[in-house]
Amino acid sequence: MTPMPRRIRPADGDAALTSWRADADAPRAVRATAVRYSLEELADRAPGHSVEVRVPPFGATQCIEGPRHRRGTPPAVVETDAQTWLRLVVGDLTWGEALTTGQVRASGERAALDGLLPLWGPAA
């Protein structure tokens, strides 16, 4: 499977993540870039179309091998807000904690991202 082309340059995405880590209340444009970049990274690391990950209002991606989704609501959906998503991708929050506290909504048999997150480790 050919990965989707990136729209966010890695240098820009890394800079946005670094800015967000320094200030979780970073400007909206910084948070948007960090979210979109991390969604692209997830899709690159776990290519496929069986799970849709939504981080409104900034973006969504499909990932994880399995049945391809084409129309309507996908069979597996993960949805969360930008702050929670970014905390998950950098390892400041675990998948289990996010599910238990209701910060992430996940439905469908393939909608567990605990084996894929974090995408990057905590900042040194």
One Martini backbone bead per residue (centre of mass of N, CA, C, O) as a GRO file, in nm:
protein
  124
    1MET     BB    1   0.096   0.037   0.024
    2THR     BB    2   0.059   0.366  -0.041
    3PRO     BB    3   0.132   0.644   0.088
    4MET     BB    4   0.036   0.933   0.173
    5PRO     BB    5   0.080   1.240   0.106
    6ARG     BB    6   0.220   1.507   0.239
    7ARG     BB    7   0.127   1.837   0.363
    8ILE     BB    8   0.324   1.836   0.599
    9ARG     BB    9   0.610   1.936   0.685
   10PRO     BB   10   0.817   1.802   0.909
   11ALA     BB   11   0.940   2.069   1.016
   12ASP     BB   12   0.662   2.199   1.079
   13GLY     BB   13   0.551   1.978   1.263
   14ASP     BB   14   0.778   1.979   1.473
   15ALA     BB   15   0.744   2.278   1.548
   16ALA     BB   16   0.453   2.256   1.649
   17LEU     BB   17   0.502   2.047   1.870
   18THR     BB   18   0.707   2.213   2.027
   19SER     BB   19   0.519   2.453   2.083
   20TRP     BB   20   0.298   2.292   2.229
   21ARG     BB   21   0.479   2.178   2.456
   22ALA     BB   22   0.546   2.471   2.567
   23ASP     BB   23   0.224   2.547   2.478
   24ALA     BB   24  -0.097   2.434   2.506
   25ASP     BB   25  -0.198   2.747   2.419
   26ALA     BB   26  -0.145   2.763   2.146
   27PRO     BB   27  -0.210   2.858   1.861
   28ARG     BB   28  -0.429   2.740   1.639
   29ALA     BB   29  -0.225   2.692   1.403
   30VAL     BB   30  -0.039   2.509   1.566
   31ARG     BB   31  -0.242   2.291   1.645
   32ALA     BB   32  -0.327   2.219   1.358
   33THR     BB   33  -0.051   2.125   1.257
   34ALA     BB   34   0.000   1.908   1.473
   35VAL     BB   35  -0.245   1.735   1.410
   36ARG     BB   36  -0.205   1.685   1.105
   37TYR     BB   37   0.076   1.563   1.129
   38SER     BB   38  -0.006   1.324   1.321
   39LEU     BB   39  -0.211   1.198   1.126
   40GLU     BB   40  -0.009   1.141   0.903
   41GLU     BB   41   0.174   0.959   1.075
   42LEU     BB   42  -0.032   0.743   1.139
   43ALA     BB   43  -0.094   0.666   0.840
   44ASP     BB   44   0.202   0.584   0.781
   45ARG     BB   45   0.230   0.358   1.014
   46ALA     BB   46  -0.104   0.276   0.958
   47PRO     BB   47  -0.210   0.162   0.697
   48GLY     BB   48  -0.545   0.237   0.583
   49HIS     BB   49  -0.939   0.201   0.615
   50SER     BB   50  -1.083   0.096   0.904
   51VAL     BB   51  -1.005   0.374   1.050
   52GLU     BB   52  -1.137   0.670   1.195
   53VAL     BB   53  -0.971   0.975   1.273
   54ARG     BB   54  -1.096   1.238   1.488
   55VAL     BB   55  -1.005   1.609   1.504
   56PRO     BB   56  -1.187   1.842   1.588
   57PRO     BB   57  -1.145   2.080   1.333
   58PHE     BB   58  -0.859   1.970   1.192
   59GLY     BB   59  -0.911   1.641   1.144
   60ALA     BB   60  -0.864   1.338   0.937
   61THR     BB   61  -0.821   0.973   0.926
   62GLN     BB   62  -0.708   0.680   0.775
   63CYS     BB   63  -0.651   0.348   0.918
   64ILE     BB   64  -0.573   0.046   0.914
   65GLU     BB   65  -0.607  -0.252   0.829
   66GLY     BB   66  -0.882  -0.343   0.612
   67PRO     BB   67  -1.170  -0.250   0.552
   68ARG     BB   68  -1.302  -0.041   0.323
   69HIS     BB   69  -1.409   0.287   0.337
   70ARG     BB   70  -1.667   0.496   0.158
   71ARG     BB   71  -1.953   0.535   0.322
   72GLY     BB   72  -2.037   0.700   0.572
   73THR     BB   73  -2.007   0.538   0.854
   74PRO     BB   74  -1.769   0.393   0.994
   75PRO     BB   75  -1.694   0.098   1.170
   76ALA     BB   76  -1.443   0.278   1.278
   77VAL     BB   77  -1.412   0.517   1.555
   78VAL     BB   78  -1.215   0.807   1.641
   79GLU     BB   79  -1.265   1.063   1.902
   80THR     BB   80  -1.123   1.397   1.960
   81ASP     BB   81  -0.945   1.637   2.086
   82ALA     BB   82  -0.659   1.812   2.045
   83GLN     BB   83  -0.527   1.788   2.324
   84THR     BB   84  -0.561   1.487   2.359
   85TRP     BB   85  -0.417   1.396   2.104
   86LEU     BB   86  -0.142   1.524   2.168
   87ARG     BB   87  -0.099   1.372   2.433
   88LEU     BB   88  -0.097   1.092   2.299
   89VAL     BB   89   0.139   1.133   2.079
   90VAL     BB   90   0.357   1.217   2.328
   91GLY     BB   91   0.283   1.055   2.614
   92ASP     BB   92   0.092   1.220   2.837
   93LEU     BB   93  -0.124   0.996   2.747
   94THR     BB   94  -0.319   0.728   2.769
   95TRP     BB   95  -0.545   0.534   2.627
   96GLY     BB   96  -0.683   0.430   2.885
   97GLU     BB   97  -0.728   0.705   3.018
   98ALA     BB   98  -0.897   0.831   2.789
   99LEU     BB   99  -1.127   0.625   2.801
  100THR     BB  100  -1.204   0.633   3.105
  101THR     BB  101  -1.255   0.965   3.091
  102GLY     BB  102  -1.382   1.037   2.792
  103GLN     BB  103  -1.170   1.175   2.581
  104VAL     BB  104  -1.242   0.914   2.418
  105ARG     BB  105  -1.401   0.789   2.123
  106ALA     BB  106  -1.472   0.436   2.063
  107SER     BB  107  -1.559   0.241   1.767
  108GLY     BB  108  -1.508  -0.070   1.707
  109GLU     BB  109  -1.287  -0.337   1.662
  110ARG     BB  110  -1.029  -0.133   1.550
  111ALA     BB  111  -1.037   0.126   1.775
  112ALA     BB  112  -0.741   0.058   1.881
  113LEU     BB  113  -0.442   0.268   1.962
  114ASP     BB  114  -0.239   0.154   2.183
  115GLY     BB  115  -0.016   0.029   1.972
  116LEU     BB  116   0.046   0.337   1.833
  117LEU     BB  117   0.068   0.478   2.107
  118PRO     BB  118   0.294   0.676   2.082
  119LEU     BB  119   0.466   0.855   1.831
  120TRP     BB  120   0.601   1.016   2.065
  121GLY     BB  121   0.789   1.099   2.309
  122PRO     BB  122   0.874   1.250   2.564
  123ALA     BB  123   1.015   1.517   2.660
  124ALA     BB  124   1.345   1.602   2.771
   0.00000   0.00000   0.00000
